[in-house]
Amino acid sequence: MTLYSHSRLSTFEQCPLKFRFRYIDRISVDTAQSIEAFLGSRVHETLEKLYIDLKFQKTNTLPDLIKYFSDQWKKNWNPTIKIVKKDYTEENYRKMGEKFITDYYNRYRPFNDTRILGIENRVVIDLNGDGKFKLQGYIDRLAMKGEDTVEIHDYKTNSNLPLQDYLDQDRQLALYAIAVKESYPFAKKIRLVWHFLAFDKEMVSSRTEKQLDSLKKETVTLIKTIESAETFEPNESALCGWCEFTQFCPRKKHEIMAEALPAGKYKDESGVKLVNKYVELKDTEKLIHQELEDLKQALFEYGQKNSVDNITGSDMVARLRKYINIRLPGRNDEDQKKVIDILKKTGAWDNFSALDTFALSKAMKDKTLDADIQNKLSKFAKEAETKMVYLGKK
């Protein structure tokens, strides 16, 4: 039985290939820690110290915490830490951390609004009650407010402030709420509390019993999807810059290899040359297409002006023809349902309905059909490879 985590599930959702590299192939890479992760660790350590000391009736001053943060920064810093955003330096990020701690301290001192139940609490969630699907996690801070409310606190150092709707759908803290509810039956209310330190902003959400039951089922379904997966396709996104497996990824490894070449050899690399030639021809194709459209318009204007349908050239004749086509509402048009209703009511539906083979093929490929239907249809299905080249900015 695999013990899952929110991070493990999110990795699959973010990029199935990254999931395979990390959890199935277990590829070991010497990866440089990102400055964002380094900053997050140092801030978490500092806030952890604040609350651990409070449990022992020791209240740190703000200068105490800033000194601790700076000492931990110096102690753990190494030159391999990766800064993706080249416009900023180590010092910029260190000052950000100091501001996060300062804002937090000034907002919540004297830190007596709740009682601490735990720091970095490990929780294990049994998703379906039989031990087959389990998930673990660590709560930054668990606290009791009043006599019957338990709060799950999570510190965030990321630079984006999410919408409330996003947090109301957040999976991580909601999963932790399941474990907390089982561990603290006296809790009539469980509050999910995020501290977005970059914005000095606290955001709160909660879940109903029904929502937590649905979350359990959704998470089990996701785990089953992962465990039944036969292919793990790469998914390009803005997060690729922070991925530790780019040198193995078919979407990124040529870029890494080519950019490592000396400047004089870059344009001579065979893959680079092929792409550059392809781009050149595509640009020429666009120009030709536009020229053809302009010529077609000019031909029709000439034909209308001179009342002719055929225009003779040196070797060929251009025959000008106009056709009137009727266009009915498409699949995404709300009026299509009205058209279908008319056809069904008048008995003409069978003459115009057709199998949507594209949708059916996609369902078979994604394996979203009932297993029995999939098996019966498989004898008629043939795999066909389509090759496409899409151009985009690096």
Summary of the structure (lengths in Angstrom):
residues: 394
radius of gyration: 30.2
end to end distance: 40.6
largest distance: 98.7
contacts: 909
relative contact order: 0.08
helix: 51%
strand: 14%
